[in-house]
Amino acid sequence: MCPRCIDNAQEVDFIRKTAVIDRQLHRLNVDIAGQQETRLPDAGFIREDNYTFFWQGKSQDEPRLHGVGFAVKNTLLDCTVPPSGGTVRIIALKICSSSGTVNILNVYTPTLSYIMEEKALFYDLLSDRIAKVPSTETLYILGDFNVTVGSDKDIWPNCLGHHGVGKMNENGQRLLEVCCFYGLCITNTYFQLKDQHKVSWRHPRSHHWHQLDLVIARHIQKAADSGDAKVMYDGIKKAIGPTVRKTAPLKSRTGEVITDEGKQMERRVEHYLELYAAENEVSKDACDAIKQISVLEELDAMPTMEEFCREIDSLANGKAPGEDGIPAEVIKYNKSVLLKHLYSLITTSWEEGYVPMSMRNLRIVTLYKQKGTEVTVTITEAFHY
């Protein structure tokens, strides 16, 4: 059912394999998982400690082939409409969420070696399933598609992103035609990942890696082309799920683990106050043991006009200006006028050994980017030495 969860499936004959998958999904904090090649008879479900497994397969008296299913976290069952009317290659799940109805299709596509009639039947059934989902509802199609869609975005601009893999084959063209007709896009091709993270299966003879496991969704490409970044990123977030915020537990003075974020912050403040309040004494022997480095006399030389000119040219554009409000672009553009005066100021400070306070102040500004609320700014002064 999910051979990647364990090294050897034969080692767990003494327990239900669903129990093994249940523990693995719980460890990875997966809400819903699509499964292919379940090879279970008829339709049914089984509830484990953390997940409920639904499946659809061939009848009891037929060979145990194909089969698809879902593993749904038990906490989501109240808002889940169980699968019904599926086939051995297509199963549908519906989630009634606070933001609307979410339809998830899990598929197991025939490989290239299957006869044309069977592949045509599968894509006809898939098209029929897609057509029945209202345009106002969210749709995701995931599974083992056994296709290679390639990376030719110019030919399929509404279906593929900039990060596809390999070349399109016959099954890939069939899938892309369905996606083009129903306004769907293959989300895997929209993420810039390392090559080894884009693929999921290696051909046993050619040893070439392919991208067969796909997630298909609506509207992302249309939003990207129209420049609607909000809709595009909302679609991507829905496709990949919410970001899991992780916090590393700290220990108190007594060794107890602190998981509360507020108490973690208090512990960090306490730690650094103790760290910097302590006065460390260094013995003369320790100082003498440090390897002495030769003095670089050239660093005492006053900066030249050429050095100062190069430093102005190297100022980065697009950075926030200092206390005077003058951005780097203005200084660089008016260098011919300002260079002499700025150089005189720097050399005077160098000779007197004093830097003006306005050049030593540092402003730390904290911006809380919360929509509909006033921006809060905290200003603290520090010094550069």
N, C-alpha and C positions, 0 to 999 in steps of 0.2 A: 504493500500500500504506500509506503513511503520509505524505500530502501536506504535513503541517505541518512536517516535518523540513527541507524545503528550500523556497525561494521559487518555483521553477519546475521541475517534474519533467522537462520536456522538455530541460532543460539537461544532464541526466546520462544521456542515451541511450547514451553511449559506455562507460559502466560499469554494472554491476549495481546496481539501486536498493537491493538488500539491503545492499550494501557501504556505501552512504550512510547508511542507517538504522542499520547496525552502529556506525558512528563516532559518530552522534548519541546513541544509547543509551549507548554507553561514556562519552561526555562527561558525560552526565547521571547516570551511575552507577545505571542501572536494572537490576534483576535479571531480571524477567520482564515482558514487554509484550504485551498483547493487541492484535491487528490485525483490522480489518474491511475489507471491499471489497478483498480482495487480488487477486481476479480472475485467479487462477492455476488451471491445469487439474489435475483429479484431486487426489490427495494426494501429498505429498512433503516433502522437507526439503533445506536447503542450509546448509553450515557456513561462516561467515565468520571473521574474525580473533578476534572477541570473543563472538559470539552464533551460535546455530544457529536457523534459521527453519523452523518447521513450518507447513504450510497444508493446507486442505481446500477444494476447489472443485468446480465442475461437471466433467463428463467432457470429454475432449479435443475431441469433435465437437459440443459444445454451446456456446452463446454465453458469452463471458467475463463473467459476472455474479456479483455477491455474493462469497462466499468469506470465510473467517475463518482466523486463524492465530495463532501464538505466536512470540515471539522470546525465547529462553532463554539466559541467560549460560552460556558453555561450562563454567565451573567448577561449574555445578549439574547437568551432564548425568549424572554418576554416580548422583545420587539422583532422577533424573527418569524417569518412565515415559512414553515417547513417545505422542502422541495416536493413537487408532485408533477406527474406527467412527463418525467424525463426519459432519456434513452441511455443506451450503454455508452454513448459518447458525449452527451450534452445533459447537464443538470443545472437547474436554476434555483436561486435563493433570493428571497426578498427581505430587506431590512427596513423597518419603519423607524427612521431616525428623527431627531428634532428638526433637522434641516430639510426633511422630505424623504421620499421613498427611494431606496437604493436597490437596484437590481443587479445581481451578480450571476453571470453565466460561467460555468466551469466546463471546459471542453477537452476532449482527447481526439485530435484530428488523425484521420488515416494517413499512413506514410505514403511515399511516392510509389511503393511497390504494389499498392492496392489497385484494383481495376477502376477504370474511369467511372463506371456507373455508381460504385459505392462512394467514391469521393464526391461525385455530383450530388448524390443523395444527402450526404453530410452537410454540404454547403447550402443546399436548399432548406434543410431543417434549421440550420443556423440562421439563415436569412429570415425565415419565418419567425423564429424566436425574437430576433432583433426588432422586426417590424411590429411586434405586439407590445413592445415597451413604449409607453407614451413619451413624447419628446420633452415633456416637463419633468420627467423622472430621471434620476442618475442611472447610468448604465456602465458596468465594467464587465469585460470579457477576459478571462484569464485561463491559463492551462498550458498543456503540452500541444502546441500547434503543428509540430513536425514540419515546419516550413522554414525557408530562409527568405526574408523579405529584402535583403540587400541594403544598399545605402544610397540609391539614386533618388535623392530628394527632388531633383529637377523634373523627373517624370511623375513622381507621386508627391507633389508639394503639400497636399492637404492631409497626407497619411503618415509621412515619415519626417523625422527630425534630421539634425545634422550629424548624428552619431550612430548610424546604422553599421552593420557588420556584414562583410562578404558580398555575395551576389545573389540575386533573386532566382529561385527555381520555379517550377511549374505550380507547385502548391502555394508558394509565396505570391505568385501572380493572382491566383484565385482568391486568396485572403485579402490582398490589396484591392481587388475589384469590389469585394464586399464592403471593405472599409470606406472606399471612395464613394460608393453608392449611398451608404447610410451616414456619411459624415463622421467617421471614426478615425482615430489616430493611434498608432502604436507607440505607447509611451516609452518603451525601452530605448527608442532611438532619439529621445530628447535629452538624455542625460550624458554628460561628458565624463566617462569613467575610464579606468584602465582597461586595456583589451581583455585581460583575464577575468574582469568582473562583468563584461558584457555577454559572455558566452556561457552555455550550460551543458553542452554535449559534444563529445569528440567522436568523429567517425572512426570505426574500428580498423578500417583499411588505410584510408588516406591520412588519418591522425589529424585532420583539420577540425578546428573547433567551430561550433555553430551556435546561433542564438535561436533556440527552439521554444523556450518558455517565455511567453509574452503576456503583457497586460495591455488591454485595449480600452480606450475611453473616448468620450465625446468632447468636442469643443476646444481642446487645448490649442490645436494648430490654428484654428480660426481666430482665437483671441491673440495668439502670438503674432499673426500676420497683420492684424488690425492695430497692434500696439497697445492693446488693453492688458497691461501687465498684471493688474489685480485679478482679472478673471483667469488669466493664464496660470498664475501661481496658485490660485485657489484650486484650479483643476489638477495641478501637479500634486498639491497637498492631499487632495482627495484620493488621487491615484496611489500614492505611496503611504498614505496613512499619517496620523498625527506624529509630531516629533516627541519622542520620549525624553523627558527632562530627568537627568540622573544627578543625584547628589551623593558625594562621597562622604560617608559617615566619619565623624571625628570622635575622639575619646576625651572624656573629661579628666580632671586631675586624678580621680579615683579609678580610671580605667573603664568607665561605662561608655557605651557607644551612644553618640548624640546623632539623631536623625532629623530633628527639627531644624529647619533652616535658620530661624531666628536665634536659637540657642547655639547653632554652629557659628554664626557671626559673632556672638558674644564671646565664644571660646577663642576665636581667632584674635579678637581685640585683646583679650586677656593675655594670650600667648605673646603677642608682639609687644605689649606694654612691659611684660616681664623681660623679654629678650633685650629690648633696647634700654631698659632702666638699669640693667646690671652693668657694673663697672669692671671691666676686664683688665687685669694687670699682666703685662708681658715682661718676663725676666730679661736681664741683660744677656744671659747666655743664649736665650732664644733669638734675640736680635742679632747677636754675633754669628749665629749659625746660618742666618739668611745670606745667600750668595749676593754679593755686591755687584751692581751693574754700573758700568762706566757712565759718567755724566755726559749728556749730550749738550755740549756747549752751544751748538747751533740753534737750539730751541730758545736761547736768550736773545737771539737777534730779532730786531724789529721786523714785522712783516713788510714785504715790499709792495709797491703799487701793483705789480703784475700778479702777485699771489692774491691780493685782495680782489682784483678784477676777476680772477678765475673763481673765487668763492662766490661772488655775486652771480656769475653765469651759472653756477651749479645749484642755485636755489631752486627748489621744487615748486612747480606751479600748482594751483588749486588747493593750497594749504590755507588754514585759517590765519589771519593776520595777528600781529601782536597787539599790545596795549594801545599803540598809536593808530591802529586801524589801517595801516598801509600794507597791502598785499605784496608778495614777492614780485608779481608781474609788473607792478608800477615801478619798483626799484630797478628791475632789469631793463625796462623800456626806457627809463630816464637815466640810465647809467652814465651817459656822457656828461650830464649836468650834475648829478649827485656824487659821482665817484670822488672828486677832489675833496668835497666837504665831509663825506663819510670817512674817507681815509684820514683826514686831519683829526676827526673825533677819535678814531681808533688809536692812532699813534699817540695822541695826548693821554688817553687812558692808559696806554702801555707804559709811557714814561712816568706817569704819576702813580701808577699802581692802584688805580681806583676806577671802578666801573659804576656809572650812574645807576641809581636805584631803579629807574624805569627800565633799564636793560637787565636787571636782576630779578624782577618780579615774574612770577609764574602764576597764571590763573588756571585753576582746575574747575571746569564747568561740568556739572552733571545734568544731563537733559533726560527727562522722562517722556518718552514718545508714546503717550497714551492719547488716543483719539477723543476729542470732545472735552478734554481737560486742559487747564492752563499749564504751560511748561514751567517746571520748577528749576531754578538755577541756584547752585551753591558756589560761592566764590571763596577761594582760600589763597592766601599769599604765601609764596615760598621763595627761596633764593637759590641762584646758581653760583657755584664757586669754581 
